[in-house]
Amino acid sequence: MTDFVATKSLFHIPEGVIYLDGNSLGMLPKTAANRAKEMIEQEWGEMLIRGWNDAKWMEQPERVGNLVARLIGAASGTVVMGDTLSIKVYQALASALEMRPDRKVVVSDNGNFPTDLYMADGLIKSLDRGHVLKTPNPEDVESLINEDLAVLMLTQVDYRTGRMHDMKRITDLAHAAGALVIWDLAHSAGAVPVDLAGCNADFAVGCTYKYLNGGPGAPAFIYVRPDHAKVARPALSGWLGHAAPFAFDPDYTPAPDVSRMRVGTPPVIQMAVLEEAMKAWDGVEMADIRKRSIELCEQFIAGVEASCPMLELASPRNPDERGSQVSFKFDQGYAVMQALIARGVIGDFRAPDVIRFGFTPLYIDNNDVDGAVKILAEIMETKAWDKPEFHKRNAVT
């Protein structure tokens, strides 16, 4: 049984803050700052270039990848870290399309995070081979799974509403039609149980600055099913994805496994912080995370609906169909969220009218939920949100 009192003690929680935005940026683990300092001063400062060998910087992408793999149901040696999520989406889709050369249809959904759709659209235009990107409503995705489909590219948990696709069912349907599937786990890794191996997923990508608490700019990850990893050609053929990068061969030979999806020099300082943050997951079971997450989300929904009838639930009511977040709609949602933040309850806003709250059991408890509901109710009852300063839009919402 996971001890959530113990895990909460591992994080720096600012005084007077109830943090319900771990689905955008995770909290700072208390030991992360010292680890960054140690890396900068002792490793970079004293070892200099020797750190690639002596501090094992070169092995970081695979080593940290194995830590992430445990949380997403992937075998050791099938996940590698590096670059941004957008880059990893591009890599996965480019490789998958090349593996289905006779098919021209890519299907996502219109609730997918925009960058995934942007990367897909840009890649298709660059290839200029007649591919088309289709984006139906999330509930209509299955109707487009047929023999024309090359790649199905979905984010498991919808970033706005928390609506969750059935990974196993959809992957099986796509495979039966001869298509490949890419799963974006940006709102899944560390939030809900994932079983990539059990679902026979082809590719998966995700970020580590949300539920995995790697900090702003933390590197992304990519999973490639072991049999695909031997044949998938990395479109971004960087030198560290080479089978022998320090042979400096002018011709590219991909590494024989998922390491071929490495591109350039890894962000060593940021990855050191992420590796330290992953220690918070020692002894934590994803089944416990899921159970606790549902409890917290249900408590929040019940409290908000009882005290704020003007807010409309935007997330699925059935917890089995929802990730670890809850969203409500309100026509002045942006102002409401700014008023909440001013009172110390930090969530975020997604256009056009969604206020979004993430529930991270590692450091959120029942008292936090009660406190957030009370403050939200006060703001809605008194219309405290309707002040000029709360309507002024910031660059990041």
NORKASUL-V28571 format. One record per helix or strand of 2 or more residues. SS is the DSSP state (A for helix, B for strand). FROM is the first residue (numbers start at 1). TO is the last residue. If there is no record, write none. Layout:
# NORKASUL-V28571
SS FROM TO
SS FROM TO
This chain:
# NORKASUL-V28571
A 4 8
B 11 12
B 18 19
B 28 29
A 32 54
A 60 71
B 79 81
A 85 99
B 105 109
A 114 127
B 132 136
A 138 144
B 149 155
B 163 164
A 167 176
B 180 184
A 196 199
B 203 206
B 221 224
A 226 229
A 239 241
A 245 247
A 258 261
A 268 281
A 286 307
B 312 313
A 319 321
B 325 329
A 333 342
B 345 346
B 348 350
B 354 358
A 366 382
A 388 391
